[in-house]
Amino acid sequence: MPSFKNFDSGKLWGRRRLLQVGLGGVALAGTAGGYHWLNQRTRQQVRVPPLPTDTPTYGNGINPMQTLRDFDYGTVKQENGRTVREFRIIAGTSPLQLNSAVSYITWNYNGRVPGPTLRAREGDRIRVLFLNQGGHAHTMHFHGIHAAGMDGVRPVSNGKAFIYEFDAVPYGLHLYHCHIAPVSRHIGKGLHGMLIIDPKEGRPPADEIVLVMNAYDIKDNQRNELYAFNGLPHYYMRHPIPIYQHQLVRLYLLNMVEFDPVLTFHIHANFFRVYPTGMVLKPTHEADVITMGTAERHILEFAYSYPGKYMFHPHQDAIAEAGCMGMFEVIPQNT
């Protein structure tokens, strides 16, 4: 997995060293302030089951069980009276064992597919220190609102660095990905991740989990052969996601599948409330199936009334059977 061990002294991220590796520029402006927004609306207790400790990574930089609830809030700084969240991202290359027969070379952020789930509060200043060690030109293009110079379309050569800096607006569920042509290849190889911007007033407490749908064009023919949630095919079928009975679950769902125009997402024996793009504070409707194009994302909320194991998957059976399928294991409330 990529490491900052050679750069932690500040040599890379100091002004002089950044110029040496090809720093492009930094945008300045915005508003923010200090905060403690998690669970600020209520002190209601959230029950989160302990994660299984014996689940494999198959070469991924993070265990997919950890990916579910792993949120990177960055290094928090106060600069001129405002809150800045600083993230360090390295683009790299590493093999991923997709199944017993297929080892796939991924292009990735911080040695993992999907990349880190970055998280901030509405109005924060986001600063991403990006170093490209991937062997190809790469970038980070963020969905949201920012200046043209921060749009992530200018190539960052191998061995070079760039600082992306912008305000955390608007609140919602967003994403980032490489924007070097062919974009579908760079995304499909693993260069994508999620960006969550929480509203200033926060959201009600819940067991929050992340699912990113992605796919692999193994034969390099612009057709996907394998599909996955959080990087590894069939992972959550073999290792169901534990959640508690009657506990509100907030699912951050992102579709990053290239070459297939749309995917659906379905949960068994339940319905979810839909917050489109996470940009509303009240749900627009309820459903048990939702249709999503590439890069489309939503916040879904639900709770299970009965214990047991329940499947979730796209309702395109061929895609589900090719790896994009999993299960929730609902643990009895009195456990």
Summary of the structure (lengths in Angstrom):
residues: 335
radius of gyration: 19.5
end to end distance: 36.7
largest distance: 59.0
contacts: 1084
relative contact order: 0.15
helix: 9%
strand: 39%
